[in-house]
Amino acid sequence: MPDTKLIGRDYTTPDLVAKVTGRAKYAEDYRADGMLFCKLLLSPMPHARVRRIDTSAALAMPGVKAILTANDLPDSRGAERALTNEPLYQGEPILAVAAIDELTAAEAIERIDVDLEPLPFVVDPIESLRPTGANGRLEGNVWFPAPPAAPGAPPQRPTLKTLKWTDQDFADAGPGALPMAKAPDEWSYGDLEAGFRDAALVVDETFVVQSTSHQTLETRSAMAYWQNGKLYLHGSTQSVARTVDPLAQWVGIPASEIVLISEYTGGGFGSKGGGAVSMAIPALLSKKANAPVMMRVSREEEQYIGRGRTGMIGRARVGFRKDGRITALDLFIVEDNGPYGPMGDYRAAGNGASLVWQPLAMRWRGVAVITNTPPRSQQRSPGDMQANGIMDPVVTKAAKKLGIDPVAIRRINAPEGKALYGAPDARGTRRHVTSAFVKQALDRGAELFKWEERKARAGTRRGSKVRGVGVAVGQHGAGSIGYDGLMTIRPDGKLYVQSGIGNLGTHSVIDIARVAAEVLAMPWEKVEVNWGSTAKHVPWTCLSVGSQTTHAMTRANMAGAESARLKLQEIAAKDLGGSPADYVLGGERVHRKGDPSRGISYAQAAKRAIELGGKYDGHELPDDIHPFTKTSAKALAGLGLMGVAKDTYPHDGDSYSFVIGFAEVEVDVETGHTRLVDYLGVGDVGTIVNPRSLGGQIHGGSCFGIGHALTQKWVYDQHYGVPLAKRFHHTKPLTILDIPAEMHWEAVGIPDPETPVGARGVGEPPVGAGYGSVLNAIANAVGEDIFRRAPVTADIILMSLEHGRRMHAPLTAHL
């Protein structure tokens, strides 16, 4: 979009004042007359079967109004439910109590007698694959891909089966190496053996990427009540429009009977993409108790039910030419899938590695293993960040052995243009991205970071301190297509843009309206954005996950705005003569080209649209928009001139974004402490829509990855199957004291050619950039062979330095 007045400019979002003054209301802030409070009874065991529940003593207590068990929930056809009779991890909810206050509810929980039958459990995926290892589910321990469906038949579901490796498999792998044994999932392209044969260097390493909790500042609290046969639910979700359908399934009612309110969400990072299955608890308790019910989720409860990142143990065998070009990549991943699923993050890791490193030949194999640990969901940069952990140490080690600069080895392997990636299809064709300008981002970052200058002083010890520098390429899918834009210009002359995006702190809920205002030449102060409730009649919108929102919804809102623009021109032509093409927009008017005096104001055009009716005011709607959008548009019909349309713009390829992280760290070799000295993130994310927000996303996402490199982890007791780290103090997410006073960002700003605004998403690529660059910087400071797991804590560094070799457990999860 050339010559823009709004796109690419900083602005203040209209929700800012409410947030900083405390007027913004989150789910937990709502109250209703007669509201009850809910408490959960959680499983004390990692795997068990409920044999008997005696609630009589609790129900006899004054103030206890209702108890909800798994038997009160609709059938989920095998998927996770909000309550269960077979808990698959410690902390899984078994039942819920509604009482007049939280104290009464908590006391009632203590009076409930639950008889549990202990079942086999496992918290480490490698242990489950050993010959005598336990299965985390009664049905099996590994997800197997669904077989191809017969022509015309519905797709089949993946199945759980039992897979065990042999003692010989582990012996053949060697000490500390992941066996490349039987795997149910794989793909390949190119001549792998020839690639290794032609390589000047082959590096073979195993790396453990940890599981972590999403740890959103707002827990998944929710409040629900029923009115006139409808469910009203205040919840915390990343995607307002897209939470209604799953909520309807969880509760067992039609989606048309739900009003979802979520004006503000205190973070999600993927764990609240389509809401949370726990929303069903206050909804069904409210119906059973015939009163509003608030479920306030504690921090410890959030640690259990709040979702986590899939951990991975990955082995990469990589062949390099003398110039650093990767000739062959053999990548094997064991994924800690958690108890449900299946999760596809290990596939994303394979796709990400194939894209960023562009190997001439590649084989990927994967095993998704059930464990009795909290359920997983996509966590910011799912799979792609894990690929950084597995691949970056290998490439960094190869660069050192080949005498190649770390930036240079990434540049020679970098994707460019419509780069290919992933598995070939049945015809041997591989997918490609819409564009990639990674080399430009690497060059720009090396210049801004003064890479050569910092590299020259790295590795030199000063007292007990030594500095190191690192660089990494973070990537992730960054866009989807085919959603709807919906807006109205009303007789007050204002533009009202409907937004079904969740307001989770990314600004995209508001940013997308800037595109509509740009197309319609509408001053920003004349734009109102309606968001946060399905009662406000929002359109069908993408899930706000996978960094797709900016790309998907700028396209959708451009389509909706173009629909409004054309109607403005048609109305002007009807009233003033000529053809619609004779008219342009400007000054809050639609007027003749070259003659602003011959035109009508937007306010007048809105009144005329109401008079004309039909398509102009929304009484006639396009056939191709989603039924959800049609319902919303019908509710807005007659309010003014309506712009409504589906994104049908051409799109060749899959949209991916990239962020290059440059990090400098200082390691104290006497204490093992690592300090981040400086950081720069450079984005290849297409057109910049909101510079301030882009900088916040690059910094915030990078910090997410840096925390994984330095401190953040789960810790489990392998014998009892229970977590030992359940609070921020022990799981250790990054804090403001762990980062430099200033961090820096830049963007190459080259528009993506396959989307009309040119913008791609940015939320997730910085995570891998921060993660990989800090891991590489630590290796540069103290040696490439010091660690092969994350986070790189002080004990790992000190033990390895003292013994002259790696001392940490090479394959064990959750240490």
N, C-alpha and C positions, 0 to 999 in steps of 0.2 A: 504494500500500500504506500505509494509515493506521496510526499508532501502532506504527511499526517500532522494534525494538531493535538491529538490526544494519545495515539499509540506511540509508545516510546518516551512518554513524559511522566515524571513523578507526579503524584497527586495524593491527596488524603482521602482514604476510604470513608464512607459515611458511617461506618460502625465504630470508628476509632474512639470517639468521645464516650460512647457507651461502655467500651472496654476499659478505658483508663479511669472512668469515674465510678465503675462498679455497677452501672445501670444494666449492663448486659446480663441477661438471665440464662443460666445453664440449666440442664435438666433438674439438678438437685435443688435449684432455687425456687421451684414452683410449689405452691400450696393450694389446697382445696378444702372446702368445708367437710368435716368428718373424715379427713384423710387418715388412713392407717399406715403403719410402717412395717416393712418386711425384713426378716433376717433369714439367712440361709444356713442349712445344716450341710456341712461339707464332709466328704469322705476322708477318714483318717488313714486309709490304706491306699496303696498305689494301684491295686486291682482287687476287686471283690464283687460278690453277688449279694444283693439284699435278699435275705431270707424272710425277714419279718419286720414290720414297723408297728410299734404300739404308741399311738398318739393320745391315748385317753387322758393321761395326767395333764398333758399340755392343754388339751381342749377344755379341761375342767377349770383352768385358771381364769380368773376375772380379767377381761380385757383381750383375751385371745379370740379372734373372730373367724379365722379360717386357716387351714393347712393344705398346701398343694404338694402333690407327689407326682412322680412320673406317670402314674396311672391316669392322671387328669389331663395329660397332654395328648395332642393328636399324634397319629402315627407319622413318623418321619421317613419311612421307607429305608431305614438303615442309616440315615444321616444322624449327626449329633443332635441331641435334644437339650433343652434347658435344664432338665432334671433327669436322673437316670436311676435304674435299678441295677445297673452293672457299672459302677464307677471304674474308669480306666486310668485315673491318676489321683494322687492325693490332692484334695481340694476340689474335686468335682462335686457340684451340688446334687444332693439326694432329695431334699425337700425344702420347702419354704413356709414360713409362718407369718401371718399378718396379725398385728395386734395394735392396741391403741397408742403405743409408743415403742421405741426401739429396745428399751430396757425390758419391758414385758415380753417382747418377742424373743429377745436373747435368753431370758430365763425359761421361756417355754421350750426353746431348743434343747436346753439342758435336761428337760424332763421327758424328752422323747427317747424311747428305747428302740434302737436299730440293731438288729442282729445281722452281722455281715459274715459271709463265708469268704475267707482269703483265697485268692486265685494267683496263679503264677504271674510274675511281673519282671520287667527288665527296663532299665533306664539308659542303657548304652547300646547303640545299634550294632556295634561290632560284636559285643557279647551275645546278642541275639542270633548272629550269624554263625557262631561257633557250634560245633557238633552237638554239644549238650546245653546250649543256651536256651533260655526260656523264650516263649512267644508272648508278646504283649497283648495279643487278642486270642480268644478261643478259636477263631477261624483261621489264624495264621499269623505270620510275622512280616510279610513282604507284599507290597502291592504289585500285581502283575497287570500290564496294559490290557485294555479290552481288545478282544480279537476283532478283526474287520467285520463290519455288519454286512449281511447279505443285501443284494440290490433291493431297494425299496423298503428295507426293514429299518426300524429305529436303531440308533447307535447303542452298542452294548456298554455296560459299565465295567471299569477295572475290577479285578477280583483279588481278594486276600488269599494267599497260599503260604505254605511253609517252605522256606529256603534255608538250607544249612550248607556252609562250606566245610571242607574236610580239614583235618589236621595237616595234611600234606599241602593244601592250598596255603596255609599260613607259613609252613616251613619253606615252601618255594619262594614266597615273597621276601623272606629274609628279615632280619631284626629291624623293627621300626617301620617297615614298609607295608602299605595296604595291599592285601592280595588282590590281584586282578583275576578273580575267579568268576563263577557263573553270575550273570546279570540278566534280569528279565527285559531290560530296555537298552537298545543300542541303535546307533546309526554310524555311517561312515561315508567318506568320499575320497577320491584320489587313491594313489598307490602308496599306502603307508610304509610298507617295507622298503620301497625304493627311496622314499623320503629319508628314512633312517640310514639307509646305505649311503646315500649321497651327502649326509651331514658331516660337517667337520667336527661337531661336538654334540654329544647327547647328554642331557641332564635329566635325572630321574629323582623326583622328590615327592614325599607325602606331607600334607599339611592338614591340621585340624582347625576348622572354623567353628567357633562356639555358637551355641544357641543363646539367645537373649530375649528378655521380655520387651514388649513395645513401650511400656512405662509412660503412657500418656499422663499428662498432669491431671486431666479430668478422668476419673474412673467411669465405668459404664453404668452409672446410676440411671434410673428411669422412673417416671411416675405415670400412672395410667388411671383412666376412669372411663365409664361407659355412659353415654347420653343419647337418648332417642335411638337406641339400637346400634350406635356407632362407637367404636373404640377411639378414644383420644389418648395419644401417647406422647409424652415429652421424653425425648431420648437424646443420646449422643451418637451422631452418625456423620460419616464423611459425605454421604450422598442422599439428600432428602428424597428426591424423586425415585431413586432406585432401592430405597429401604422398604417401601410399602409392600411390594410383592413377597419378599422373603418373610416379612413380619406376618403377612396373611397366612403363609404356610405354617409358620411356627405356632400361630394362635388357632388356626383352623377356621378362618372366616374369609369371605371374599375381600379382595383388596379395596373394593368400592366402599366397604364399611369401616375404613380406617382413615383417621386424620392424624398425620404425623407432624409434630412440632419439634424443630431443632434449629433455633436461630443461631446458636453459638455452640461450637464443639471445641473442647479443650484438647485438641490433638487426636490423631488416629494412627498415623504411620502405617496404614494398611489394616489395622486390627478392627476398624469400624467401617470398612468399605461399604458394606450394605447393611449397616446396623450391627446388632449383636443378638445372638440366639437367646441370651438372658433377658431380652426385652419381653419375652413371652411370660416371664414369671409375674411381674406386677400386673400385666394385662389379664392373665387368667385368674390371679388371686383377686383382683378387683371385681371380676365377674362373679367369682364364687362368694366373696364377702359382701357384694352389693355396696361397695364404697370405694373411693379413690385409694390407691395404694402407692406409696413411695418406697422404692428399693434403693437405698444408699449403699453403694459398694465400697468397702474399705480398701486401703492400700494392699493389705495382705490378700484379700479376696481377689483383687485385680491381678495380683501376681499369679494366681492360679488360673482364673478364667479369662484374663485379659489378652491371651494369645502370646505367641513367641515366634522368633525366627527359626527356620529350619537350620539345625547344625549340619555340617558336612565334613566328612573325612575324604579328602580328594588326593589322588595320585596322578601326577602329570609326568609323562615321559616325552621329552621334547627334543627334536633334532634341529640344529642350527647350521647354516652356512657360515663361512668365515666372516661375511659382512653382517651377520646377525639375523638374516632372514630365516624365518621358521619354515623348515621343509616338511616336518611331520609332527603331529601332536596326537598322543594316545592318552586320553583323559578318562579316568575312572572315578566315579563319585558314589559314596554311600551317604544317603540322606537320612538324618534323624527326623522322621516324618511326624512324630508325636502319635497320639492314639487314634486320630480320625484321618480325614483326607479322602483320596490321596493328594499330596502336594506336588506341584510341578516345578518347584524351584530348582531341582537338580537338572531339569531339562533347560531351564533358563540359563543356568550356569554354563552348560555346554554351548548353547546358542551365543551367549555373551563372549565366551572365549574364542569361538570361531570368528566372531565379528571383529573384536578388538585386535586379534593377532593375525588374522587372515592366513592361517597355515595352508601350505600348498596341498597337504593331505591331512586328514583327521579322522580319528575314530573316537566316538563318545559312548561310554557305557555307564549305566546307573542302576542303583538299587535303593528303593524307598522303604525303609525299615520302620515298623511300628514300635514305639516305645511308650512306656507308662509315665509320660511327662506331659505338661500342659499342652492343649491343642495349638497347632500352628496355624498361622495365616500369613499372607504376604506381608513381610515387614520391609519398609522402605529400602528399595533396591533388592528385591528377593531374587536370589540366585546369582545375579550379576555381581553383587558385593562379594559373595562367597567365591566367585570365580577369580576376583582380585586376590583373595587370600591364597588360593591354590596356585595361581599362575605367576603372580608377581615375584615371589621368591625365586622361582625357577629362572625367569628371564633376567632378574638382577644378578643371580649367580653366573649365568651364561655370559652376561655383559662383562663381568669382572674377568672371567677366564679368557674371553676373546679380546679383551682390551678395547671394548667399545663403550662409548658414552651412554649412560642410561636413557637420556633423551633420544639419542640417535637410534638405539635399537628399537625403541618404541615407534619412532618415526618411519623406519624402513618397513615395519610390519603394520603400520596404521591403515585403517580402512579409508577409502577415498571414493567420492562420487556415489554411484549406486552400487555400493559394495555388496558382495554376496555373503550369506551367512547361513549357518544351521544345516539341517539334514536335507538331502535331496528327496524329491517326491518320487512317485512310481516311474516317472519318465526321466528321472535323473536331473531334474531342474531344481535349483536351489533358490530360496527367497533372496530378495535384495532390499536395501534400505532406500529411502527417498533421496537422501544426500548425506554426506559426511565430510566435514572440513577439519578433521582431527589434526592433520599436519599443520594447518594454519594456526590452530590453537596451541599446539606444542611450540611452534616458533615464537608466537607472541608471548607465551608464558615464560619461556626460557629467557627472553629479552627482559621482561618486566621483573622477573625474580632474580635477575643477575646470576643466572645458573653457573656460568663458568667461574665467576668470582667466588661464589659460595663453595662450589665443588673443590676449588683449589685449596681452601682452608679446612675442608672436612677431613676427619680421621686423625687430626693432630691433637694429641692430648695436652691439655693445659691444666695442671694440677690433677684433680680427680675427674675432670670433665673432658668429654670429647664430643665433637659435633659431627653430624651427618646430614646429608641431603637426600631426598628421594622424590621421585616423580611417578605418577600412575595415571592411567586413563580409566575413568569411570563411565559406564554406559548403561542405558536402559531404554526400553521402548518408550515412546514419547508422543503417542497420539492415536486416535481412533476416528472413525468417520460415521456419518449416517444419522446424526441426531437432529433435533428440531430447535428452531428459534421461534420465540413468541413474544410479541410486544404490541403496544398500542400507543398511538398519538391521540390524546384526548382533547376535548374542547378547551381545556385550560392551557393548551399549547405545550404541554409537557410530554416527554417520552417515558413510558412505563415499560421497563424490561423485566420479564418474568425469568427467574433463575432457580432452577431445581438443584443447583450445586450445594453441597454442604459448606458451611462457613467454619472451616477447621483451621483458620489462621493463615491460609496461603494467598488470600486476596482474589483468587480466581472467581469466587462467587460474584465479585463486583467487576473485576477486570474485563470480563467478557462483554459487559454492557458498554465499555468504551468503544468497542468495535462498532456496535450498532449506532452509537452517537456519531462516530466518525463518518460512517456511510451516509447518515441522514443530516450531516452538518448541524447537529443539535448541540448547543452550548451545554457543557457538563452540568452546570448548575440547574439546568432544566430537565435532568434525567433522574428518575426515581427507579430504584431496583427493588423488586419484590422477591424476597427469599425467605427461607426458614420454616415454611409450613405448606403442606399440600393443600390447605384451605385457601391459600393465596393463588391457586391455579397456576402451577408451574408446569413447564413442558417436559417431555421425555428427554432425559439428560444422561450423559455417560456416567458410569461409576467414577467417583473421584479417587481413583487408585491408578497405579501404573503410569503416573506422570502424563495422563492423556487429556486432562481437562482443558488446559489452555488451547491445545491443538484442536480438539473435538468441538469445543463450544465457541471458539472464535469463528470457526467455519459455520456452525449452526446459527450463530447470531448475525453473521454476515448474510447468510441466506434469508433470515427473517427480516433484516433491515433492507435488503434488496427488494423483498416483497413489498415492504412499506414504501420504499422509494418509487417503485413502479406505479403503485396505486396513487401516490401523490401526483405523479406526472400525468396519469390518466384523468384524474379529477380536474386538474388544471386545464388539460386539453378539452375536456367536456364543457367546461364553463367559459373558457377564454378562446377556444378555437385552436386549430393546428393539430399536430400529432404529439404524443407523449415525448418523443425524442427532441422536440423543440424546447423542452423545459429542463431547468437545472434547479438544484437546491442551494440555498445560502441565506443567511440572515433570518433564519426561522421562517423562510418563505419558499414556495415553489414558484419559479418565475421564468419568463422567456429568456433565452440565451441573449446576453448583451443588453437586456432591458429589464432591470429589477423592478421597475414600476408596474410592469404588466404581470401580475401574479396574485397569489392569495397566500395568506399566512397559514401556518400549520394548524392553528386553532380553527380557522375557517374551513380548512380541508377536513379536519376531524368532524366538524358539524355536517359537512356535505357527505362524508362517508356514512354517517348515521342515517341521513336522509336517503342515500342511494341504497343502503342495505347490501344484501348479497355478500359477495366476496370482500367488499370494501370495509364492512364493519364486523366481519367474522361470522355472519350467518351462513355463508357458504365457505367450506374449508377444502384445502387440497386433499386429494385422495391418498397421497403417499405418506402423510404424517402419521405418527404413532397414535393408536387409540387413546393412550394416556394424554397426549397433547390435544387430541380432539375434545376430550372431556373438559380440559382446562379452557380451551379456546371457546367452547360453547358457553361457558360460564362468564366469559369476558365479552361475548358478542353484544354489540350495541353500545359499547362504551366510547367508541371512537374509531379511528382508522386502524385496522389491524394488520400487522406484519407477521405472517406465519409461514414457515417453509421448512422443508427437510434439506439437510446438507446433501447435495448431489454433485458437488464439485469433483472433477477428476482427481485421481490419486494413484500414482504409479509407485508401488513399493510400500514398505513398512517404515513408519516414522520412528527413528531413534535419535536420542540426544546424547551428547558426550560432554564430560567435564574433565579437564586435566588438573590434577592436584600437584602442587609443588610444596614440599615441606622441608623445614630445617628443624632438627631436634638436637638437644644436648643431653647426653647420658652421663650420669655420675657412676663411674665404674666401681666406686667404693660402697655406694648405697643401692645401686641398681635403678635409681629413679630416673625417669625420662621426662624431660620438659620440652614442650613444643615451643620453639623460638619464633617461628614465622611460618605463615601459610598463605598461598595464593591459589585461587581456583579460577580457571579460565573456561568459559562455557562455549560450546558449539551447540546453540539451542535455537537457531533461526532468528527471526525478528524479535527484538526486545519489546514486550508489551508494557511492562511496568518496571523500570530500572531498579527502584528501591526494593521492590518485592523480589526481583531476580537476584539481587545481591544477598538478600536475606535467605533465599532458598539455597544459593550456592554455599553460603557460610553455614546455615543450619544443617543442611545435608552433609556437608563435609565434617562438621562436628559430630554428627551421628556416627560417621565412619571412624573418626579419630577416637571416639569413645570405645569402639569395638577393638581398635588397635591397642589401646593403652589399659583399659580398666574393666570394661563391662563384660559380665559373664553370668552363667548359672553355675551353681555348685550342688551336686546331688550325692547323697549317701548311697553307694552302689549296693550295699547289703540290704538296707531297709527300703530303698526306693523312694526316699523322701527328700525334699529340698532343704538345703542348709542356708540358702540365701533367699530371703523373702522380702527384704526391704531395700530401699535405695542405698542404705549404708553398706550393705553387703553385695548387692548386685552392681553397684558403682557406675551409674551413668555419668557421663562427663558433666562437670560443673563449670561455671564461669571462671573459677580459679585455676582451671586446667588448660586454659587457652590464652594466647597472647592478648595484650590489651587492644591490639589492632590486627585484624585479618584483612586480606585484600581479595578483590575479585575483578574480573574482566570478562568480556564476551566478544567473540569475533564479529557478531552481528550480521552474518550473511543469511539472507532469508532462505527458508526451505522452498525449493521450486515447485513442490507438489501440494502446496496449500495456499489459498488466496491471501491470507494475512502474512504468511511466511513464518509463523511462530510454531515452535515445538515445545513440549513440556520440559520441566527442569527439576522437579522435586527429587528424583531418585539418582540420577547420574553422579551428583557430588558425593554420595555415600561411599561408593567404591573408590573415588578419587582420594578422599580423605583417608580411608582405610589403607589402601595400597601405598600411598605416598609416605605415610608415617611408618608403616612396616619397612618400607625400603630405606627410609632415612635411618632407622635404628640399625638395620643391617649394614648400612654404609658407615655408621659410627663404630660399631663393635664387632662386625664380621658377618658374612653372609650365612654362616652355618650355626649361629648362636641359637636360633629358635626355628621351630616348625609348627607352632600353634599360636593362637591368639586368645585373649590379649597377652601382650608381651609385658608381663609384670616383673617387678624387681627381682623376685626369687628366681625366675627363669634366667634373667641376665646374669645374676651373681653366680648361680650354680654352674652355668655353662662356662663363664670366664674362669672360675676357680678350677674346674676340672679339665678345661681345654677341649670340651666336647659337650654336645647337648645332653642334658640330664633329665629333662622332663619326659613324662610318659608319652610315647609317640602316637598312640591310637585311641586312648581313653577319652571319653566325652565327659563334660561337666565336672572338671577339676577346679 
